[in-house]
């Protein structure tokens, strides 16, 4: 087996494999030269999680730090600690990036072309089963919006994704363009040293302030065994997340007022109305967590300002808004989001035919119709990523063990004939964030019925992943060469038309 990616998901997948499929050989391919994925790549000031570590942490390894809203270095340490503790490191091949994967039904295996980014060399590998844990965005290219005059700026222009080491911004005027989680982290973190930090946003985002420590979790650890305390806290927090998200769907007006009232108490009615009152409902886009009210405190100290509106252009010494306002800057931080990237950008083929993923249907949010022996990890957009990463790794082990039990070499999700022309929905629904909407057309689809839904619901997924039978009529187990090609949607339509 080959796992692609040595970040939070990949290390967790390896631990699950060792625990639940003892004796299975595996290798982890990591394009970079370090463990940690996102948490090793991002080094901007204040980089942190906006999910609590009792749910972003693994289900098998307790989070021990007092802070549950953890900074990047602490999360990176946690992932590396996990790899060392479970003996994962010897299985990792650094500087190895999956370029392409070709499945052979006759041989029942994947043939991989793997690149070395540092040298440009390629090598061939093969495996029976492929588990993709490469994240969901482009590590090499952040989203770059078209901003007039950006090249005219005389100061330093930065992307949070590629933050320069030891940047000195003391006494500088910093402008951060963006209003997502990254901007909300960078802005208050730079405020202490910078002369002034201004956040320029096109439109407001919902904000919620919470302490960076979970008092109940820290209290439980004093009196209960470590794993008991962790599991209780994890259960508590997943239920609270689910309850809050459900309330945003059933009572968006009430949740909206609850969120805005908290912001009003922190920065006042006028500032909230002008800069922190979104036009959409809560959780139509991701909420931004403000730990310990750090952004609000920086605003009240006059260290941070917020400008809301459309940018006319970037000038040599700052940013000019369409209303004529000029915002002076020495450093310009473009925190405008990510470029999504399916399966790490690798190309896939099955029996010589290129896989067109937008025309596939996602099986339980982790496999693809008519693509054998492939599982992808993609976490939640409305809860902690690792909740689903753990479920996915657990499911991969169930499938592999079932294959061994049946004595088969391949497993393929397959739509039934009556499902081929069912209405296909976007892979992620009811989420209007720009970084998703820009790229959803390149992702697989989902149907309105199980097991072809991508529910983005932890409680539903637990039932569908842990308790639903593996042999459900959609997931087909077989030996090499046993499965014949499925007709395409077009073929079915054409046959129906010709039949009258």
Helices and strands as residue ranges (DSSP letters): E 2-4, H 8-20, E 27-30, H 38-41, H 53-56, H 72-85, G 89-91, E 92-94, E 97-104, E 109-115, E 122-127, E 130-132, G 150-152, E 156-158, G 160-162, E 173-177, H 181-191, E 196-201, E 207-210, H 215-223, H 226-250, H 252-267, H 269-275, E 288-291, H 294-300, E 304-308, E 311-315, E 318-321, E 326-328, E 331-334, G 342-345, E 347-350, E 353-354, G 357-359, E 362-363, E 367-368, E 374-376, H 385-406, E 410-413, G 417-419, E 425-426, H 434-437, G 440-442, E 445-446, H 458-462, I 463-467, E 475-478, H 489-498
